[in-house]
Amino acid sequence: MKSLLTRRILICLSFCILLLLTACAKPYTSLDQPTSEFYINDAAGALLQSTKWYIFSNGQYYYEDTMTYDGIENDELRGIQIVVATHLGEVGSIDTSKIFNNYGVGGNDLGIMIFLFFKDIDGEKVYQEMVFEIGTRMSTYLSAFEADLLIDAYFNDPTLEDIDEKIVNLYFELIAETADKIYDWSYSYIEETYYGINDFIHEKYSLNSKLPSEDQIWAFTLSPTETIIWIIIALVFLGAFGRFVVPLILSMMGFAKNSGGGGTSSGYWFRK
Amino acid sequence: MSGLLVLLIVMFLGTWISTNNQASEYDELMYFRKTQIYVAIDNRYSKVLAYQATIQTADNQILTQLGLITQAREAFAEAIENQIPPDQLEEDFTALESMFITLVSYMEDNPGNWTTVGITSAFLAEYNASTNAVSFAINQYNETVFLYNSFLRKFPNNMVSFGFELKNAYSLPSEFVLTLPYA
């Protein structure tokens, strides 16, 4: 009789946990936390898949390049991260400096974060304006003045068709500009190593696969170790019923997770 | 009775030391954040002045070239009017053409510097970003002042916080808070 009661309590408890977890299930639609890709957070859902992949690939490789490149003598100049985020709403509706600092963009404060603001007009996301936030140390290498000129030249380039081409082009040129200023890397090296606007135009509509975080139904991810621990906890506490929770826990596991380098922003941003 | 007295003294000392340490930490943080305000203000002025100098240099370059073009154009027009020999006319024409080429070369070499709209927009971006940085530093400082003052006002901290005084939030001196001419 007692064991039957315990079993019923455990089953009820399991249902409560399942209900709670299901209530938490939501894909990334806000800028509250970075995605597992880190370099791109299309919370507005306004960018093409190819755009997200290009930013993700270039951003991740650039960070790794600056962390491992032998020619950088000063270790305090390693770890540049450039993050792009989209938001459906007005400038001022989100605290961009707070988001930058929460994400910790850039190692050694060498971060840049670009926020693209969109407006929903008849179901279509229309680009409105940009907030360009520069990390504390990065601001000594890239001023708002120079960033504004770069935006004019490479984002507002009239030959570019849409917001996707504009942001990919600006992202590439930001890599080239910061690499030149901080590491003295040549433009030809950047062209050989990173994806540029011409590569993008070829794959713009053919690259449609989802990013890892977009396959994730949860707003958080568990590392493989955390996943194993949770499975053990479920099996220990729920007994045989725990096996029903295992697939759910597995769906929370994120396989690759990038994170910020701990960089800070001192509120040095401008809108454009 | 003496045991109670000792207990009270120990409690007082414990509270006093803990309050003192915490208030000192806030004090240090406030000092640091106030310094950050001055750093942000200093950066703002140095950057804005540097770019003002850039604009002036660019302006001067263009104005000099435009002045030379005007002179050459006047000389050319005068030469035509006075019906001077073709050789002389050719010289004036070459001078005029050379000035145009110099100006175009300058513009090509400095694409970001010659467009008035571009340079003004970049200057405003710098002005806004450095102003935002100052506001951010002031907000950070004022948040710390708020925490510090709240801490000092709480019981029993208000009984034992000897030597610590409430601080005022930072605000820019009135001469800096001016309405812009076009506002």
Interface residues (C-beta under 8 A of the other chain):
Chain A: S97 F132 I134 S139 S143 A144 F145 E146 A147 D148 L149 D152 A153 S265 S266 G267 Y268 W269 F270 R271 K272
Chain B: Q36 A40 N43 K47 Y51 T54 P111 G112 G118 S121 A122 F123 L124 A125 E126 N128 A129 S130 N132 A133 S135 F136 A137 N139
